[in-house]
Amino acid sequence: MESGETLTPDSPVTLVWDNGAGLIFRRTIAVDDKYMFTIAQSVENSGDTPRRLAPYGVIRRHGLPADLSKFYILHEGAILQSGEEMSELKYKDMRKADADPKWGANATVVPSAGNGWIGFTDHYWMSTLIPAADSAFDGVLKYYQSADLYTAWASLETREIAPGASLSVETRLFAGAKEWETIRNYQRDEGVYRFIDSIDWGWFFFITKPMFWLLHNLNKLIGNMGWAIILLTFVVKAALLPLAYKSYVSMAKMKELQPEMEKLKERAGEDRQLLQKEMMELYKREKVNPAAGCLPIFLQIPIFFSLYKVIFVTLELRHAPWIGWIRDLSAPDPSSILNLFGLLPYAPPEPGSLLSIFSLGVLPILLGISMWLQQKLNPAPTDPTQKVIFAWMPWVFMFMLGQFASGLVLYWITSNTLTFTQQYLIMRSHGHKPDVFGNIAASFRRKPKDDS
């Protein structure tokens, strides 16, 4: 390769050398218009005796990445696809591997009969070696303690080359960003088996993958990831509407049964078994399921976690703006109540500092308000303990989610707003008019002191 020679899709580079012992090597390196390199290696036996050679490829990483994530929900380290099995080893796992005399270092060896690839993955970037789909190879992950060197090897089967014969092997190298559409195209169009799973979709992959597919296409349609998240929330709410409808109808019926339940409590007194029995008979007679209100909440938990995963691990959300001050939906709201949202000439506390917990932005505050308003569809519980818990819950969540990604908080605000609207309309349609303003006023009313 001559000095100044540039590797482009239209001009592959070929290197040729003679080892002086009857073997002539040739290596051609080509690159497509994105992140994939194709390395074609060939060797010609110009001697008069058979030779045995083992083709291989290796990726070396010197030390740990400077920006190695501390989050347990994201895998960073070695990744190996071997047929139907995917192996993920963190860097500490590579260091703890047993010494392998054959490989001369701490090594983890995984044989692959084909459809495999091996390399290292970071938060948003990846480098992987991809042998031909029908090539068997040993995936070897080695750590050299003396050099603090992490390596990923694709060691192909040993071949014999007769005198005058030649042998060629082609391997691809992916080195670049984990863009969903690019990786999907390599899997779909170029046969890289399960390459889309190099993105860490997590335990709820059956939700996370279709959710990102929908979010990605909504973003392509709208051209703004923030509005795409809002529209995604509408889609999720529409999918859960039948369950939500049953839940809110059940809650409305429970409200209608409240006077009857109070009579049962007076009649049963301290006999809890009798109270439980009569309440179950009442529910059965009136065809009310007291647990129906919990089902939509339980379904929201994996959906919420999946969206959190999508926002955290996918490159497409990184530095994606929404409106105004929200310029990165994968980062917390940068505004702060401590400097009156930029009106005061003070910088907000740095993320990670103690004061950053109280440095609430506009979106977390709107989240707390939306949860608080949602509670006001119903009167406060009569039980003092439950009343205190319910009163504090919106504001606890406001502080808890204050440092979460803006895209996730935006989803929750939209979800709360839609839930409030759905519940209000369904309760009205069943003859129960929620006294929202009355419940709000009651929450500010002080309890009169006992003069006795």
Secondary structure as UniProt FT lines:
FT   TURN            3..4
FT   TURN            9..10
FT   STRAND          13..18
FT   STRAND          23..31
FT   STRAND          36..45
FT   STRAND          51..53
FT   STRAND          56..62
FT   TURN            66..67
FT   TURN            72..73
FT   STRAND          77..82
FT   TURN            83..84
FT   STRAND          85..90
FT   HELIX           91..96
FT   STRAND          99..100
FT   TURN            101..104
FT   STRAND          105..112
FT   STRAND          117..121
FT   STRAND          125..131
FT   TURN            133..134
FT   STRAND          137..144
FT   TURN            145..148
FT   STRAND          149..156
FT   STRAND          159..161
FT   TURN            163..164
FT   STRAND          166..177
FT   HELIX           180..190
FT   TURN            193..194
FT   HELIX           195..198
FT   TURN            203..204
FT   HELIX           205..222
FT   HELIX           225..256
FT   HELIX           258..268
FT   TURN            269..270
FT   HELIX           272..286
FT   TURN            290..291
FT   HELIX           292..294
FT   HELIX           295..313
FT   HELIX           315..317
FT   TURN            318..319
FT   TURN            324..325
FT   TURN            329..330
FT   HELIX           337..342
FT   TURN            351..352
FT   HELIX           354..358
FT   HELIX           362..375
FT   TURN            376..377
FT   HELIX           384..400
FT   TURN            401..403
FT   HELIX           406..429
FT   TURN            430..431
FT   HELIX           436..444
//
